[in-house]
Amino acid sequence: MLLMVSAGAGAAQLVSKDEVSHYKLTKIGTVTVMDTQGAVGSPSDLHDELSKKADEKGGKYYVIIAAREHGPNFEAVAEVYK
């Protein structure tokens, strides 16, 4: 299991479902990244965008539940936790 860094110090972090269970995180919603017209063209861009959207929702962590590469775009749905 990965160690989680203090969330108060930055952007929402990607975690695993096991970490959600272990740390008893609370789900606060979902976020979606899609139809970005090529603006999210790499996995790192996708993680940055998911983190930003999780932050906007008040989350500290996110778990990707679905992702795909569609043409020049990377798209995903993630659950957001605090």
PyMOL Python script that loads the backbone (N, CA, C, O; Angstrom):
from pymol import cmd

cmd.read_pdbstr("""\
ATOM      1  N   MET A   1       0.844  -1.178   0.000  1.00  0.00           N
ATOM      2  CA  MET A   1       0.000   0.000   0.000  1.00  0.00           C
ATOM      3  C   MET A   1       0.892   1.244   0.000  1.00  0.00           C
ATOM      4  O   MET A   1       1.895   1.294   0.713  1.00  0.00           O
ATOM      5  N   LEU A   2       0.535   2.214  -0.775  1.00  0.00           N
ATOM      6  CA  LEU A   2       1.306   3.451  -0.860  1.00  0.00           C
ATOM      7  C   LEU A   2       1.082   4.315   0.368  1.00  0.00           C
ATOM      8  O   LEU A   2      -0.003   4.312   0.949  1.00  0.00           O
ATOM      9  N   LEU A   3       2.097   5.042   0.754  1.00  0.00           N
ATOM     10  CA  LEU A   3       1.943   6.009   1.831  1.00  0.00           C
ATOM     11  C   LEU A   3       1.297   7.261   1.280  1.00  0.00           C
ATOM     12  O   LEU A   3       1.648   7.721   0.194  1.00  0.00           O
ATOM     13  N   MET A   4       0.357   7.813   2.021  1.00  0.00           N
ATOM     14  CA  MET A   4      -0.303   9.039   1.584  1.00  0.00           C
ATOM     15  C   MET A   4       0.410  10.228   2.216  1.00  0.00           C
ATOM     16  O   MET A   4       0.695  10.228   3.414  1.00  0.00           O
ATOM     17  N   VAL A   5       0.693  11.229   1.410  1.00  0.00           N
ATOM     18  CA  VAL A   5       1.322  12.458   1.874  1.00  0.00           C
ATOM     19  C   VAL A   5       0.231  13.364   2.415  1.00  0.00           C
ATOM     20  O   VAL A   5      -0.912  13.285   1.963  1.00  0.00           O
ATOM     21  N   SER A   6       0.550  14.205   3.355  1.00  0.00           N
ATOM     22  CA  SER A   6      -0.424  15.133   3.915  1.00  0.00           C
ATOM     23  C   SER A   6      -1.139  15.896   2.814  1.00  0.00           C
ATOM     24  O   SER A   6      -0.504  16.537   1.976  1.00  0.00           O
ATOM     25  N   ALA A   7      -2.463  15.826   2.820  1.00  0.00           N
ATOM     26  CA  ALA A   7      -3.251  16.426   1.747  1.00  0.00           C
ATOM     27  C   ALA A   7      -3.415  17.929   1.901  1.00  0.00           C
ATOM     28  O   ALA A   7      -3.805  18.600   0.946  1.00  0.00           O
ATOM     29  N   GLY A   8      -3.130  18.470   3.065  1.00  0.00           N
ATOM     30  CA  GLY A   8      -3.303  19.889   3.262  1.00  0.00           C
ATOM     31  C   GLY A   8      -2.294  20.722   2.488  1.00  0.00           C
ATOM     32  O   GLY A   8      -2.413  21.946   2.418  1.00  0.00           O
ATOM     33  N   ALA A   9      -1.303  20.060   1.909  1.00  0.00           N
ATOM     34  CA  ALA A   9      -0.203  20.787   1.296  1.00  0.00           C
ATOM     35  C   ALA A   9      -0.284  20.894  -0.217  1.00  0.00           C
ATOM     36  O   ALA A   9       0.715  21.249  -0.843  1.00  0.00           O
ATOM     37  N   GLY A  10      -1.426  20.605  -0.839  1.00  0.00           N
ATOM     38  CA  GLY A  10      -1.442  20.747  -2.283  1.00  0.00           C
ATOM     39  C   GLY A  10      -2.663  20.168  -2.934  1.00  0.00           C
ATOM     40  O   GLY A  10      -3.739  20.089  -2.341  1.00  0.00           O
ATOM     41  N   ALA A  11      -2.473  19.765  -4.164  1.00  0.00           N
ATOM     42  CA  ALA A  11      -3.557  19.283  -5.007  1.00  0.00           C
ATOM     43  C   ALA A  11      -4.052  17.912  -4.561  1.00  0.00           C
ATOM     44  O   ALA A  11      -3.351  17.175  -3.868  1.00  0.00           O
ATOM     45  N   ALA A  12      -5.277  17.589  -4.975  1.00  0.00           N
ATOM     46  CA  ALA A  12      -5.844  16.271  -4.685  1.00  0.00           C
ATOM     47  C   ALA A  12      -4.940  15.193  -5.264  1.00  0.00           C
ATOM     48  O   ALA A  12      -4.360  15.361  -6.337  1.00  0.00           O
ATOM     49  N   GLN A  13      -4.829  14.087  -4.542  1.00  0.00           N
ATOM     50  CA  GLN A  13      -3.917  13.013  -4.912  1.00  0.00           C
ATOM     51  C   GLN A  13      -4.665  11.782  -5.390  1.00  0.00           C
ATOM     52  O   GLN A  13      -5.753  11.477  -4.900  1.00  0.00           O
ATOM     53  N   LEU A  14      -4.083  11.080  -6.341  1.00  0.00           N
ATOM     54  CA  LEU A  14      -4.584   9.794  -6.797  1.00  0.00           C
ATOM     55  C   LEU A  14      -4.293   8.758  -5.723  1.00  0.00           C
ATOM     56  O   LEU A  14      -3.161   8.657  -5.249  1.00  0.00           O
ATOM     57  N   VAL A  15      -5.320   7.977  -5.330  1.00  0.00           N
ATOM     58  CA  VAL A  15      -5.156   6.883  -4.376  1.00  0.00           C
ATOM     59  C   VAL A  15      -5.835   5.644  -4.935  1.00  0.00           C
ATOM     60  O   VAL A  15      -6.572   5.720  -5.919  1.00  0.00           O
ATOM     61  N   SER A  16      -5.585   4.502  -4.304  1.00  0.00           N
ATOM     62  CA  SER A  16      -6.204   3.243  -4.721  1.00  0.00           C
ATOM     63  C   SER A  16      -7.474   2.986  -3.913  1.00  0.00           C
ATOM     64  O   SER A  16      -7.700   3.616  -2.880  1.00  0.00           O
ATOM     65  N   LYS A  17      -8.300   2.055  -4.390  1.00  0.00           N
ATOM     66  CA  LYS A  17      -9.500   1.651  -3.645  1.00  0.00           C
ATOM     67  C   LYS A  17      -9.110   1.074  -2.289  1.00  0.00           C
ATOM     68  O   LYS A  17      -9.816   1.277  -1.301  1.00  0.00           O
ATOM     69  N   ASP A  18      -7.981   0.351  -2.236  1.00  0.00           N
ATOM     70  CA  ASP A  18      -7.507  -0.201  -0.961  1.00  0.00           C
ATOM     71  C   ASP A  18      -7.206   0.910   0.040  1.00  0.00           C
ATOM     72  O   ASP A  18      -7.516   0.780   1.224  1.00  0.00           O
ATOM     73  N   GLU A  19      -6.603   2.002  -0.430  1.00  0.00           N
ATOM     74  CA  GLU A  19      -6.313   3.127   0.457  1.00  0.00           C
ATOM     75  C   GLU A  19      -7.598   3.796   0.929  1.00  0.00           C
ATOM     76  O   GLU A  19      -7.683   4.223   2.080  1.00  0.00           O
ATOM     77  N   VAL A  20      -8.597   3.892   0.059  1.00  0.00           N
ATOM     78  CA  VAL A  20      -9.893   4.456   0.451  1.00  0.00           C
ATOM     79  C   VAL A  20     -10.460   3.663   1.621  1.00  0.00           C
ATOM     80  O   VAL A  20     -10.919   4.242   2.605  1.00  0.00           O
ATOM     81  N   SER A  21     -10.427   2.333   1.513  1.00  0.00           N
ATOM     82  CA  SER A  21     -10.944   1.468   2.579  1.00  0.00           C
ATOM     83  C   SER A  21     -10.087   1.565   3.836  1.00  0.00           C
ATOM     84  O   SER A  21     -10.608   1.727   4.939  1.00  0.00           O
ATOM     85  N   HIS A  22      -8.779   1.467   3.665  1.00  0.00           N
ATOM     86  CA  HIS A  22      -7.866   1.459   4.810  1.00  0.00           C
ATOM     87  C   HIS A  22      -7.967   2.746   5.630  1.00  0.00           C
ATOM     88  O   HIS A  22      -8.012   2.700   6.859  1.00  0.00           O
ATOM     89  N   TYR A  23      -8.002   3.881   4.954  1.00  0.00           N
ATOM     90  CA  TYR A  23      -8.040   5.169   5.639  1.00  0.00           C
ATOM     91  C   TYR A  23      -9.460   5.670   5.892  1.00  0.00           C
ATOM     92  O   TYR A  23      -9.655   6.764   6.422  1.00  0.00           O
ATOM     93  N   LYS A  24     -10.455   4.855   5.504  1.00  0.00           N
ATOM     94  CA  LYS A  24     -11.871   5.192   5.722  1.00  0.00           C
ATOM     95  C   LYS A  24     -12.208   6.587   5.191  1.00  0.00           C
ATOM     96  O   LYS A  24     -12.804   7.408   5.888  1.00  0.00           O
ATOM     97  N   LEU A  25     -11.811   6.833   3.939  1.00  0.00           N
ATOM     98  CA  LEU A  25     -12.084   8.117   3.303  1.00  0.00           C
ATOM     99  C   LEU A  25     -13.568   8.228   2.974  1.00  0.00           C
ATOM    100  O   LEU A  25     -14.235   7.217   2.752  1.00  0.00           O
ATOM    101  N   THR A  26     -14.079   9.440   2.942  1.00  0.00           N
ATOM    102  CA  THR A  26     -15.487   9.707   2.679  1.00  0.00           C
ATOM    103  C   THR A  26     -15.664  10.197   1.245  1.00  0.00           C
ATOM    104  O   THR A  26     -15.048  11.181   0.836  1.00  0.00           O
ATOM    105  N   LYS A  27     -16.516   9.497   0.483  1.00  0.00           N
ATOM    106  CA  LYS A  27     -16.793   9.900  -0.899  1.00  0.00           C
ATOM    107  C   LYS A  27     -17.661  11.151  -0.896  1.00  0.00           C
ATOM    108  O   LYS A  27     -18.654  11.233  -0.173  1.00  0.00           O
ATOM    109  N   ILE A  28     -17.269  12.128  -1.721  1.00  0.00           N
ATOM    110  CA  ILE A  28     -18.050  13.364  -1.802  1.00  0.00           C
ATOM    111  C   ILE A  28     -18.595  13.628  -3.200  1.00  0.00           C
ATOM    112  O   ILE A  28     -19.263  14.639  -3.421  1.00  0.00           O
ATOM    113  N   GLY A  29     -18.320  12.736  -4.145  1.00  0.00           N
ATOM    114  CA  GLY A  29     -18.861  12.915  -5.488  1.00  0.00           C
ATOM    115  C   GLY A  29     -17.970  12.308  -6.550  1.00  0.00           C
ATOM    116  O   GLY A  29     -17.066  11.524  -6.259  1.00  0.00           O
ATOM    117  N   THR A  30     -18.248  12.690  -7.797  1.00  0.00           N
ATOM    118  CA  THR A  30     -17.448  12.226  -8.927  1.00  0.00           C
ATOM    119  C   THR A  30     -17.082  13.416  -9.808  1.00  0.00           C
ATOM    120  O   THR A  30     -17.735  14.459  -9.778  1.00  0.00           O
ATOM    121  N   VAL A  31     -16.033  13.234 -10.584  1.00  0.00           N
ATOM    122  CA  VAL A  31     -15.625  14.232 -11.575  1.00  0.00           C
ATOM    123  C   VAL A  31     -15.375  13.514 -12.892  1.00  0.00           C
ATOM    124  O   VAL A  31     -15.037  12.331 -12.918  1.00  0.00           O
ATOM    125  N   THR A  32     -15.546  14.247 -13.983  1.00  0.00           N
ATOM    126  CA  THR A  32     -15.371  13.692 -15.320  1.00  0.00           C
ATOM    127  C   THR A  32     -14.495  14.622 -16.146  1.00  0.00           C
ATOM    128  O   THR A  32     -14.637  15.843 -16.091  1.00  0.00           O
ATOM    129  N   VAL A  33     -13.593  14.029 -16.906  1.00  0.00           N
ATOM    130  CA  VAL A  33     -12.787  14.772 -17.877  1.00  0.00           C
ATOM    131  C   VAL A  33     -13.067  14.143 -19.227  1.00  0.00           C
ATOM    132  O   VAL A  33     -12.746  12.976 -19.451  1.00  0.00           O
ATOM    133  N   MET A  34     -13.669  14.917 -20.137  1.00  0.00           N
ATOM    134  CA  MET A  34     -13.923  14.429 -21.494  1.00  0.00           C
ATOM    135  C   MET A  34     -14.167  15.588 -22.439  1.00  0.00           C
ATOM    136  O   MET A  34     -14.364  16.723 -22.006  1.00  0.00           O
ATOM    137  N   ASP A  35     -14.154  15.296 -23.731  1.00  0.00           N
ATOM    138  CA  ASP A  35     -14.379  16.313 -24.761  1.00  0.00           C
ATOM    139  C   ASP A  35     -13.485  17.537 -24.565  1.00  0.00           C
ATOM    140  O   ASP A  35     -13.965  18.671 -24.556  1.00  0.00           O
ATOM    141  N   THR A  36     -12.180  17.297 -24.408  1.00  0.00           N
ATOM    142  CA  THR A  36     -11.248  18.389 -24.128  1.00  0.00           C
ATOM    143  C   THR A  36     -10.606  18.966 -25.385  1.00  0.00           C
ATOM    144  O   THR A  36      -9.733  19.828 -25.289  1.00  0.00           O
ATOM    145  N   GLN A  37     -11.023  18.504 -26.562  1.00  0.00           N
ATOM    146  CA  GLN A  37     -10.497  19.017 -27.831  1.00  0.00           C
ATOM    147  C   GLN A  37      -8.970  18.916 -27.901  1.00  0.00           C
ATOM    148  O   GLN A  37      -8.306  19.798 -28.446  1.00  0.00           O
ATOM    149  N   GLY A  38      -8.422  17.836 -27.345  1.00  0.00           N
ATOM    150  CA  GLY A  38      -6.982  17.620 -27.400  1.00  0.00           C
ATOM    151  C   GLY A  38      -6.192  18.279 -26.288  1.00  0.00           C
ATOM    152  O   GLY A  38      -4.975  18.108 -26.220  1.00  0.00           O
ATOM    153  N   ALA A  39      -6.857  19.035 -25.405  1.00  0.00           N
ATOM    154  CA  ALA A  39      -6.156  19.722 -24.319  1.00  0.00           C
ATOM    155  C   ALA A  39      -5.601  18.742 -23.286  1.00  0.00           C
ATOM    156  O   ALA A  39      -4.629  19.053 -22.598  1.00  0.00           O
ATOM    157  N   VAL A  40      -6.209  17.568 -23.174  1.00  0.00           N
ATOM    158  CA  VAL A  40      -5.735  16.530 -22.259  1.00  0.00           C
ATOM    159  C   VAL A  40      -5.196  15.409 -23.136  1.00  0.00           C
ATOM    160  O   VAL A  40      -5.891  14.433 -23.421  1.00  0.00           O
ATOM    161  N   GLY A  41      -3.948  15.565 -23.559  1.00  0.00           N
ATOM    162  CA  GLY A  41      -3.370  14.669 -24.550  1.00  0.00           C
ATOM    163  C   GLY A  41      -2.378  13.659 -24.014  1.00  0.00           C
ATOM    164  O   GLY A  41      -1.713  12.976 -24.792  1.00  0.00           O
ATOM    165  N   SER A  42      -2.263  13.549 -22.683  1.00  0.00           N
ATOM    166  CA  SER A  42      -1.342  12.578 -22.095  1.00  0.00           C
ATOM    167  C   SER A  42      -1.884  12.131 -20.741  1.00  0.00           C
ATOM    168  O   SER A  42      -2.730  12.809 -20.159  1.00  0.00           O
ATOM    169  N   PRO A  43      -1.405  10.998 -20.237  1.00  0.00           N
ATOM    170  CA  PRO A  43      -1.840  10.560 -18.906  1.00  0.00           C
ATOM    171  C   PRO A  43      -1.529  11.592 -17.814  1.00  0.00           C
ATOM    172  O   PRO A  43      -2.325  11.764 -16.891  1.00  0.00           O
ATOM    173  N   SER A  44      -0.393  12.274 -17.905  1.00  0.00           N
ATOM    174  CA  SER A  44      -0.078  13.271 -16.875  1.00  0.00           C
ATOM    175  C   SER A  44      -1.027  14.467 -16.955  1.00  0.00           C
ATOM    176  O   SER A  44      -1.407  15.020 -15.923  1.00  0.00           O
ATOM    177  N   ASP A  45      -1.414  14.874 -18.170  1.00  0.00           N
ATOM    178  CA  ASP A  45      -2.425  15.934 -18.317  1.00  0.00           C
ATOM    179  C   ASP A  45      -3.742  15.499 -17.680  1.00  0.00           C
ATOM    180  O   ASP A  45      -4.412  16.289 -17.016  1.00  0.00           O
ATOM    181  N   LEU A  46      -4.103  14.236 -17.890  1.00  0.00           N
ATOM    182  CA  LEU A  46      -5.348  13.701 -17.330  1.00  0.00           C
ATOM    183  C   LEU A  46      -5.311  13.754 -15.809  1.00  0.00           C
ATOM    184  O   LEU A  46      -6.277  14.189 -15.184  1.00  0.00           O
ATOM    185  N   HIS A  47      -4.208  13.317 -15.206  1.00  0.00           N
ATOM    186  CA  HIS A  47      -4.095  13.357 -13.746  1.00  0.00           C
ATOM    187  C   HIS A  47      -4.161  14.790 -13.231  1.00  0.00           C
ATOM    188  O   HIS A  47      -4.797  15.050 -12.209  1.00  0.00           O
ATOM    189  N   ASP A  48      -3.517  15.717 -13.922  1.00  0.00           N
ATOM    190  CA  ASP A  48      -3.566  17.126 -13.515  1.00  0.00           C
ATOM    191  C   ASP A  48      -4.995  17.655 -13.539  1.00  0.00           C
ATOM    192  O   ASP A  48      -5.419  18.350 -12.615  1.00  0.00           O
ATOM    193  N   GLU A  49      -5.732  17.330 -14.588  1.00  0.00           N
ATOM    194  CA  GLU A  49      -7.112  17.819 -14.723  1.00  0.00           C
ATOM    195  C   GLU A  49      -8.031  17.181 -13.683  1.00  0.00           C
ATOM    196  O   GLU A  49      -8.878  17.863 -13.106  1.00  0.00           O
ATOM    197  N   LEU A  50      -7.873  15.878 -13.439  1.00  0.00           N
ATOM    198  CA  LEU A  50      -8.684  15.214 -12.414  1.00  0.00           C
ATOM    199  C   LEU A  50      -8.386  15.801 -11.037  1.00  0.00           C
ATOM    200  O   LEU A  50      -9.306  16.019 -10.249  1.00  0.00           O
ATOM    201  N   SER A  51      -7.128  16.056 -10.742  1.00  0.00           N
ATOM    202  CA  SER A  51      -6.743  16.643  -9.465  1.00  0.00           C
ATOM    203  C   SER A  51      -7.369  18.027  -9.300  1.00  0.00           C
ATOM    204  O   SER A  51      -7.893  18.356  -8.236  1.00  0.00           O
ATOM    205  N   LYS A  52      -7.310  18.828 -10.353  1.00  0.00           N
ATOM    206  CA  LYS A  52      -7.903  20.173 -10.325  1.00  0.00           C
ATOM    207  C   LYS A  52      -9.406  20.104 -10.063  1.00  0.00           C
ATOM    208  O   LYS A  52      -9.933  20.854  -9.241  1.00  0.00           O
ATOM    209  N   LYS A  53     -10.095  19.202 -10.766  1.00  0.00           N
ATOM    210  CA  LYS A  53     -11.547  19.081 -10.593  1.00  0.00           C
ATOM    211  C   LYS A  53     -11.902  18.549  -9.207  1.00  0.00           C
ATOM    212  O   LYS A  53     -12.898  18.971  -8.618  1.00  0.00           O
ATOM    213  N   ALA A  54     -11.095  17.624  -8.682  1.00  0.00           N
ATOM    214  CA  ALA A  54     -11.327  17.121  -7.323  1.00  0.00           C
ATOM    215  C   ALA A  54     -11.135  18.244  -6.305  1.00  0.00           C
ATOM    216  O   ALA A  54     -11.906  18.357  -5.352  1.00  0.00           O
ATOM    217  N   ASP A  55     -10.111  19.074  -6.504  1.00  0.00           N
ATOM    218  CA  ASP A  55      -9.887  20.237  -5.635  1.00  0.00           C
ATOM    219  C   ASP A  55     -11.106  21.154  -5.642  1.00  0.00           C
ATOM    220  O   ASP A  55     -11.568  21.591  -4.588  1.00  0.00           O
ATOM    221  N   GLU A  56     -11.624  21.442  -6.832  1.00  0.00           N
ATOM    222  CA  GLU A  56     -12.779  22.336  -6.967  1.00  0.00           C
ATOM    223  C   GLU A  56     -14.001  21.783  -6.242  1.00  0.00           C
ATOM    224  O   GLU A  56     -14.855  22.547  -5.795  1.00  0.00           O
ATOM    225  N   LYS A  57     -14.088  20.467  -6.125  1.00  0.00           N
ATOM    226  CA  LYS A  57     -15.209  19.815  -5.455  1.00  0.00           C
ATOM    227  C   LYS A  57     -14.979  19.715  -3.943  1.00  0.00           C
ATOM    228  O   LYS A  57     -15.855  19.260  -3.207  1.00  0.00           O
ATOM    229  N   GLY A  58     -13.799  20.141  -3.486  1.00  0.00           N
ATOM    230  CA  GLY A  58     -13.482  20.084  -2.062  1.00  0.00           C
ATOM    231  C   GLY A  58     -12.820  18.785  -1.637  1.00  0.00           C
ATOM    232  O   GLY A  58     -12.721  18.500  -0.443  1.00  0.00           O
ATOM    233  N   GLY A  59     -12.368  17.999  -2.601  1.00  0.00           N
ATOM    234  CA  GLY A  59     -11.745  16.716  -2.291  1.00  0.00           C
ATOM    235  C   GLY A  59     -10.252  16.817  -2.062  1.00  0.00           C
ATOM    236  O   GLY A  59      -9.595  17.771  -2.478  1.00  0.00           O
ATOM    237  N   LYS A  60      -9.735  15.797  -1.382  1.00  0.00           N
ATOM    238  CA  LYS A  60      -8.295  15.695  -1.141  1.00  0.00           C
ATOM    239  C   LYS A  60      -7.690  14.533  -1.911  1.00  0.00           C
ATOM    240  O   LYS A  60      -6.480  14.489  -2.134  1.00  0.00           O
ATOM    241  N   TYR A  61      -8.539  13.588  -2.318  1.00  0.00           N
ATOM    242  CA  TYR A  61      -8.085  12.375  -2.999  1.00  0.00           C
ATOM    243  C   TYR A  61      -9.064  12.019  -4.107  1.00  0.00           C
ATOM    244  O   TYR A  61     -10.224  12.432  -4.080  1.00  0.00           O
ATOM    245  N   TYR A  62      -8.585  11.243  -5.090  1.00  0.00           N
ATOM    246  CA  TYR A  62      -9.477  10.725  -6.123  1.00  0.00           C
ATOM    247  C   TYR A  62      -9.031   9.338  -6.553  1.00  0.00           C
ATOM    248  O   TYR A  62      -7.853   8.990  -6.473  1.00  0.00           O
ATOM    249  N   VAL A  63     -10.011   8.544  -7.016  1.00  0.00           N
ATOM    250  CA  VAL A  63      -9.774   7.199  -7.535  1.00  0.00           C
ATOM    251  C   VAL A  63     -10.349   7.150  -8.942  1.00  0.00           C
ATOM    252  O   VAL A  63     -11.533   7.428  -9.131  1.00  0.00           O
ATOM    253  N   ILE A  64      -9.541   6.806  -9.921  1.00  0.00           N
ATOM    254  CA  ILE A  64     -10.029   6.685 -11.295  1.00  0.00           C
ATOM    255  C   ILE A  64     -10.843   5.398 -11.407  1.00  0.00           C
ATOM    256  O   ILE A  64     -10.347   4.311 -11.111  1.00  0.00           O
ATOM    257  N   ILE A  65     -12.103   5.532 -11.840  1.00  0.00           N
ATOM    258  CA  ILE A  65     -12.957   4.350 -11.977  1.00  0.00           C
ATOM    259  C   ILE A  65     -13.155   3.950 -13.436  1.00  0.00           C
ATOM    260  O   ILE A  65     -13.576   2.827 -13.715  1.00  0.00           O
ATOM    261  N   ALA A  66     -12.860   4.844 -14.360  1.00  0.00           N
ATOM    262  CA  ALA A  66     -12.924   4.523 -15.793  1.00  0.00           C
ATOM    263  C   ALA A  66     -12.036   5.513 -16.535  1.00  0.00           C
ATOM    264  O   ALA A  66     -12.018   6.703 -16.221  1.00  0.00           O
ATOM    265  N   ALA A  67     -11.296   5.009 -17.526  1.00  0.00           N
ATOM    266  CA  ALA A  67     -10.432   5.890 -18.319  1.00  0.00           C
ATOM    267  C   ALA A  67     -10.214   5.272 -19.688  1.00  0.00           C
ATOM    268  O   ALA A  67     -10.239   4.053 -19.853  1.00  0.00           O
ATOM    269  N   ARG A  68      -9.996   6.152 -20.675  1.00  0.00           N
ATOM    270  CA  ARG A  68      -9.694   5.670 -22.021  1.00  0.00           C
ATOM    271  C   ARG A  68      -8.990   6.765 -22.804  1.00  0.00           C
ATOM    272  O   ARG A  68      -9.062   7.951 -22.484  1.00  0.00           O
ATOM    273  N   GLU A  69      -8.306   6.309 -23.846  1.00  0.00           N
ATOM    274  CA  GLU A  69      -7.726   7.233 -24.815  1.00  0.00           C
ATOM    275  C   GLU A  69      -8.677   7.247 -26.003  1.00  0.00           C
ATOM    276  O   GLU A  69      -8.990   6.198 -26.564  1.00  0.00           O
ATOM    277  N   HIS A  70      -9.136   8.430 -26.384  1.00  0.00           N
ATOM    278  CA  HIS A  70     -10.108   8.571 -27.468  1.00  0.00           C
ATOM    279  C   HIS A  70      -9.555   9.592 -28.454  1.00  0.00           C
ATOM    280  O   HIS A  70      -9.654  10.799 -28.231  1.00  0.00           O
ATOM    281  N   GLY A  71      -8.976   9.101 -29.541  1.00  0.00           N
ATOM    282  CA  GLY A  71      -8.329  10.012 -30.491  1.00  0.00           C
ATOM    283  C   GLY A  71      -7.198  10.744 -29.799  1.00  0.00           C
ATOM    284  O   GLY A  71      -6.349  10.113 -29.169  1.00  0.00           O
ATOM    285  N   PRO A  72      -7.168  12.085 -29.906  1.00  0.00           N
ATOM    286  CA  PRO A  72      -6.087  12.847 -29.274  1.00  0.00           C
ATOM    287  C   PRO A  72      -6.337  13.135 -27.791  1.00  0.00           C
ATOM    288  O   PRO A  72      -5.530  13.810 -27.151  1.00  0.00           O
ATOM    289  N   ASN A  73      -7.435  12.636 -27.246  1.00  0.00           N
ATOM    290  CA  ASN A  73      -7.822  12.945 -25.870  1.00  0.00           C
ATOM    291  C   ASN A  73      -7.687  11.750 -24.943  1.00  0.00           C
ATOM    292  O   ASN A  73      -7.832  10.601 -25.359  1.00  0.00           O
ATOM    293  N   PHE A  74      -7.408  12.041 -23.683  1.00  0.00           N
ATOM    294  CA  PHE A  74      -7.546  11.068 -22.610  1.00  0.00           C
ATOM    295  C   PHE A  74      -8.763  11.500 -21.815  1.00  0.00           C
ATOM    296  O   PHE A  74      -8.906  12.678 -21.485  1.00  0.00           O
ATOM    297  N   GLU A  75      -9.645  10.552 -21.504  1.00  0.00           N
ATOM    298  CA  GLU A  75     -10.882  10.845 -20.791  1.00  0.00           C
ATOM    299  C   GLU A  75     -10.974   9.938 -19.578  1.00  0.00           C
ATOM    300  O   GLU A  75     -10.447   8.826 -19.593  1.00  0.00           O
ATOM    301  N   ALA A  76     -11.648  10.406 -18.515  1.00  0.00           N
ATOM    302  CA  ALA A  76     -11.771   9.589 -17.314  1.00  0.00           C
ATOM    303  C   ALA A  76     -12.916  10.060 -16.439  1.00  0.00           C
ATOM    304  O   ALA A  76     -13.388  11.193 -16.535  1.00  0.00           O
ATOM    305  N   VAL A  77     -13.343   9.142 -15.580  1.00  0.00           N
ATOM    306  CA  VAL A  77     -14.287   9.425 -14.504  1.00  0.00           C
ATOM    307  C   VAL A  77     -13.587   9.006 -13.218  1.00  0.00           C
ATOM    308  O   VAL A  77     -12.974   7.940 -13.160  1.00  0.00           O
ATOM    309  N   ALA A  78     -13.678   9.838 -12.190  1.00  0.00           N
ATOM    310  CA  ALA A  78     -13.037   9.529 -10.911  1.00  0.00           C
ATOM    311  C   ALA A  78     -13.981   9.834  -9.760  1.00  0.00           C
ATOM    312  O   ALA A  78     -14.770  10.777  -9.812  1.00  0.00           O
ATOM    313  N   GLU A  79     -13.884   9.014  -8.717  1.00  0.00           N
ATOM    314  CA  GLU A  79     -14.596   9.284  -7.473  1.00  0.00           C
ATOM    315  C   GLU A  79     -13.707  10.189  -6.626  1.00  0.00           C
ATOM    316  O   GLU A  79     -12.487  10.025  -6.600  1.00  0.00           O
ATOM    317  N   VAL A  80     -14.326  11.143  -5.934  1.00  0.00           N
ATOM    318  CA  VAL A  80     -13.592  12.122  -5.132  1.00  0.00           C
ATOM    319  C   VAL A  80     -13.860  11.852  -3.650  1.00  0.00           C
ATOM    320  O   VAL A  80     -14.992  11.581  -3.250  1.00  0.00           O
ATOM    321  N   TYR A  81     -12.801  11.932  -2.847  1.00  0.00           N
ATOM    322  CA  TYR A  81     -12.879  11.630  -1.412  1.00  0.00           C
ATOM    323  C   TYR A  81     -12.237  12.732  -0.590  1.00  0.00           C
ATOM    324  O   TYR A  81     -11.406  13.503  -1.071  1.00  0.00           O
ATOM    325  N   LYS A  82     -12.658  12.777   0.683  1.00  0.00           N
ATOM    326  CA  LYS A  82     -11.995  13.670   1.636  1.00  0.00           C
ATOM    327  C   LYS A  82     -11.658  12.888   2.874  1.00  0.00           C
ATOM    328  O   LYS A  82     -11.092  13.440   3.818  1.00  0.00           O
TER     329      LYS A  82
END
""", "prot")
cmd.dss("prot")
cmd.show_as("cartoon", "prot")
cmd.util.cbc("prot")
cmd.orient("prot")
